[in-house]
Amino acid sequence: MLLPTFIGTVYVPARIELAEQYEKKLYSVARRFSRFLGQPAELRDLTVVNVCAYLADYRKSWSARSTNNQRQILFSLWQDAADRAELLPLLTELPQPRRVKKLKEETDPPRCWREGQIRILVAHLATLDGTVCDIVASDWWLSLVLSIHWTSSRIGSMMAVKTDDYDGEGMLVRKQKNRRPQWHPLPESCREMIERTGPNGRAKMWPKPWCMRTLWHKFREIVEEVGLPAPKGKRNLFHKLRRTTITYCAKVDPAIAQRTAGHKDYATTLRSYVDETVVRQRSAVDVLFDPLDDSPDDPEPERRLDPPIYQTQPPMLRIYG
């Protein structure tokens, strides 16, 4: 049985409310695995040797985190097939996740753009020429970036917003990672920019003529053109806008940051989104004395150090015999 066939006829139908984004990811992994094998991937191709070789090849171009996600999906499909007696004969071997170790993920602390950098980006977007799906390019990009700024929504969520989700006061973002639609009020400046795109009469708020990968490439060109720091990777473009919003919310009130991010606890927000260089936590530098400061505010009284014991007592003589 082909791997995409197994996904469509067995794996997906057996799950309730499987996220559309995750379902697309399943087919994407199956296609990548097939390209690596040089032939349509089947269930019998799920072996430790093949999976290890595929992940090693994938790691050459992608991060450890992304490679581990590929590993998780392949073993999820593999284990599901192994749990079904009717499909067991189609497998070459049983899944053995312990033999395919997860990679160690080294993640840098979250970093956001500063207020001045966002202003530079917005000013540059206002100068863009051309059109995007018959919408003035500057209006299309400005309305999108400003909406992300005020809602902290992910780019996938924004691109799924329909014009009916905008009521003139705010925006309902339905496609959420936590599957809970969230309404966000928008300031007048953002609402005016959205109105300039002429949302009435079209289905999507931001129709696009490109795939998501091309959208990322175009935004990277814009960001690099104005000199904003954006290391390679998808999480340093639109997602950096999301981190910026959440960080500046946390600077005022952690509860606002957590609610805006849509997280169950602030620990997740703090760990993955809050830039500690902007929202500085109380640390040792706030409480410790400075050894190089010649005039401390609260000097301690001088203490007389007792001499070592070997200076006050004669050495002991040990006699053998």
C-alpha positions in Angstrom: 0.0 0.0 0.0 1.3 3.4 -0.9 2.0 5.8 2.0 -0.4 8.6 0.7 -3.1 6.0 0.2 -2.6 4.8 3.8 -2.8 8.4 5.0 -6.0 9.1 3.1 -7.9 5.9 3.6 -6.8 4.7 7.0 -4.8 7.1 9.1 -6.8 10.3 8.7 -10.4 8.8 8.7 -9.6 7.2 12.1 -9.0 10.5 13.8 -11.6 13.0 14.9 -11.0 16.7 14.1 -7.6 16.3 12.7 -6.2 19.8 12.0 -6.1 20.6 8.3 -2.6 21.9 8.7 -1.4 18.7 10.2 -3.1 16.6 7.5 -1.2 18.6 4.8 2.0 18.0 6.7 1.4 14.2 6.6 1.1 14.3 2.8 4.1 16.6 2.6 6.3 14.1 4.6 5.1 11.3 2.3 6.1 13.2 -0.8 9.5 14.1 0.6 10.1 10.5 1.6 9.1 9.3 -1.9 11.5 11.8 -3.5 14.3 10.6 -1.3 13.6 7.0 -2.2 13.3 7.8 -5.9 10.0 6.0 -6.1 6.5 6.2 -4.6 6.9 5.3 -0.9 5.0 2.3 0.4 4.4 0.9 3.9 7.1 -1.7 3.3 9.6 1.1 2.8 9.3 2.1 6.4 12.5 0.5 7.8 15.1 1.8 10.2 17.7 2.0 7.5 15.5 4.0 5.1 14.2 6.3 7.8 17.7 7.0 9.2 19.0 7.7 5.8 16.1 10.0 4.9 16.4 12.0 8.2 20.2 12.3 7.7 19.7 13.7 4.2 16.9 16.0 5.5 19.1 17.4 8.3 21.6 18.7 5.7 19.1 21.5 4.8 16.9 21.8 7.8 17.1 22.4 11.6 17.2 19.6 14.2 13.7 20.6 15.3 12.3 20.3 11.8 14.1 16.9 11.4 12.6 15.7 14.7 9.1 16.7 13.4 9.7 14.5 10.3 10.8 11.6 12.5 7.7 12.0 14.7 5.3 11.9 11.7 7.0 8.9 10.1 6.9 6.9 13.3 3.3 7.9 14.0 2.3 6.5 10.6 4.5 3.4 11.0 3.2 2.6 14.4 -0.5 3.0 13.3 0.1 0.6 10.5 1.8 -1.9 12.9 -1.2 -1.7 15.3 -3.6 -3.0 12.5 -3.5 -6.8 12.1 -4.7 -6.5 8.4 -1.7 -4.2 7.5 1.0 -6.0 9.5 1.9 -8.3 6.6 2.6 -5.2 4.5 5.4 -4.0 6.7 9.0 -5.1 6.3 9.8 -4.6 10.0 8.1 -3.2 13.1 8.8 0.4 14.2 11.7 0.7 16.5 11.9 4.4 17.5 14.7 3.8 20.0 17.0 2.9 17.1 16.4 6.2 15.5 17.4 8.7 18.1 16.0 12.2 18.3 18.4 15.0 17.5 19.4 17.4 20.2 17.6 20.7 19.6 19.7 23.8 20.4 17.4 26.8 20.4 18.5 30.4 20.9 16.5 32.6 23.2 13.6 34.5 21.5 14.5 37.8 19.9 12.1 40.4 18.5 12.4 43.6 16.5 12.5 46.9 18.3 10.0 49.7 18.0 12.3 51.8 15.7 12.9 48.8 13.4 9.1 48.2 13.0 8.6 51.8 12.1 11.3 51.6 9.4 9.7 48.4 8.0 6.3 50.1 7.9 7.7 53.2 6.2 9.3 51.0 3.5 6.1 49.0 2.9 4.3 52.3 2.1 6.7 52.9 -0.8 6.1 49.5 -2.6 5.0 49.7 -6.2 2.7 47.3 -8.2 -0.3 45.3 -7.2 -1.1 42.0 -5.5 -4.3 40.4 -6.9 -5.5 43.9 -8.1 -4.8 45.4 -4.7 -2.2 48.2 -4.4 0.9 46.4 -3.2 1.7 48.9 -0.5 -1.9 48.7 0.9 -1.8 44.8 0.7 1.5 44.5 2.6 0.8 47.3 5.1 -2.7 46.0 6.1 -1.2 42.5 6.5 1.8 43.5 8.6 -0.2 45.9 10.8 -2.9 43.2 11.4 -0.2 40.8 12.5 1.3 43.6 14.7 -2.1 44.3 16.5 -3.2 40.6 16.8 0.1 38.7 17.1 -1.5 36.1 14.8 0.6 33.5 12.8 0.9 34.1 9.1 -1.1 30.9 8.3 -3.9 32.2 10.5 -3.9 35.6 8.8 -4.0 34.2 5.3 -7.1 32.2 6.2 -9.0 35.2 7.4 -12.1 36.0 5.3 -13.6 39.4 4.7 -16.7 38.3 6.7 -14.4 37.9 9.7 -13.8 41.6 9.8 -16.6 43.7 11.2 -15.2 47.2 11.0 -14.1 47.2 14.6 -12.0 44.1 14.9 -11.0 40.8 13.3 -12.0 37.3 14.2 -9.1 34.9 13.6 -10.6 31.4 13.3 -7.7 29.3 12.3 -5.7 29.0 15.5 -3.1 26.5 16.7 -5.2 25.9 19.8 -8.4 25.6 17.6 -10.1 28.4 19.6 -11.2 31.4 17.4 -10.1 34.7 18.8 -11.5 38.2 18.2 -9.0 41.1 18.2 -10.0 44.7 18.3 -8.1 46.9 15.8 -7.1 50.6 16.1 -8.4 53.1 13.7 -5.1 53.4 11.8 -5.2 49.6 11.0 -8.9 49.7 10.1 -8.3 52.5 7.7 -5.5 50.6 6.0 -7.7 47.5 5.7 -10.5 49.6 4.2 -8.1 50.9 1.6 -7.7 47.4 0.2 -11.4 47.3 -0.6 -12.3 44.1 1.2 -16.0 44.1 0.1 -16.7 41.8 -2.7 -13.9 39.2 -2.2 -13.7 36.1 -0.1 -10.2 36.3 1.5 -9.0 39.3 3.3 -5.5 38.9 1.7 -5.8 37.0 -1.6 -2.3 36.0 -2.9 -1.0 34.8 -6.3 1.8 32.9 -4.7 2.3 29.8 -2.6 3.3 30.3 1.1 7.0 29.6 0.4 7.1 32.4 -2.2 5.3 34.7 0.3 8.1 34.1 2.8 10.7 34.7 0.1 9.1 38.0 -0.9 8.8 39.2 2.7 12.5 38.2 3.4 13.5 40.4 0.4 11.6 43.3 2.0 13.0 42.8 5.4 16.6 42.5 4.2 16.2 45.5 2.0 15.6 47.7 5.0 18.4 46.0 7.0 16.4 44.4 9.7 18.0 41.4 11.4 16.4 38.2 10.1 18.5 35.0 10.4 17.6 32.3 8.0 14.5 30.4 8.9 10.7 30.9 8.8 10.5 31.8 12.5 12.5 35.0 11.9 10.1 36.7 9.5 6.3 36.8 10.1 6.8 35.0 13.4 9.2 37.6 14.5 6.4 40.1 14.2 4.4 37.9 16.5 7.2 37.8 19.0 7.6 41.5 18.9 3.9 42.1 19.7 3.9 39.6 22.5 7.2 40.9 24.0 6.0 44.5 24.1 2.7 43.3 25.7 4.7 41.4 28.3 6.7 44.6 29.1 3.5 46.2 30.3 1.5 43.2 31.6 2.3 39.5 31.3 -1.4 38.6 31.4 -2.0 40.7 28.2 0.9 38.9 26.5 -0.4 35.4 27.5 -3.9 36.2 26.4 -2.7 37.8 23.1 -0.5 34.7 22.4 -3.4 32.3 23.2 -1.3 30.3 25.6 -2.6 28.3 28.6 0.2 29.4 30.8 2.7 32.3 30.9 5.6 30.0 31.1 5.1 29.0 27.4 4.9 32.7 26.5 8.0 33.6 28.4 10.0 30.6 27.1 9.2 30.9 23.4 8.2 34.5 22.7 9.4 37.1 25.2 12.7 38.8 24.3 14.6 39.1 27.6 16.6 42.0 26.3 13.4 44.1 26.1 11.6 42.6 29.1 14.4 42.3 31.5 13.8 40.0 34.5 15.2 40.9 37.9 18.6 39.2 38.0 21.9 39.1 40.0 23.0 42.5 38.6 20.1 44.1 40.5 21.0 42.6 43.9 24.7 41.9 44.1 27.5 44.3 45.1 30.1 45.5 42.6 33.6 44.3 43.6 35.1 47.1 41.4 33.1 49.9 43.1 35.5 51.7 45.4 32.8 53.5 47.3 29.9 51.1 48.1 26.7 52.5 49.3 26.6 50.4 52.4 30.1 49.5 53.4 30.6 46.6 55.8 32.7 47.0 58.9 36.3 45.8 58.6 36.9 42.3 59.9 40.2 41.1 61.3 41.0 37.9 59.6 42.4 35.3 62.0 45.8 33.9 60.9 45.9 30.4 59.6 46.3 27.7 62.2 49.7 26.7 61.0 51.0 30.2 61.9 49.8 30.0 65.6 50.7 26.5 66.5 53.9 24.6 66.1 53.9 21.7 63.7 53.1 18.4 65.2 55.9 15.9 65.4 55.0 12.3 64.7 57.4 9.7 66.2 57.6 6.2 64.8 59.3 3.4 66.7 
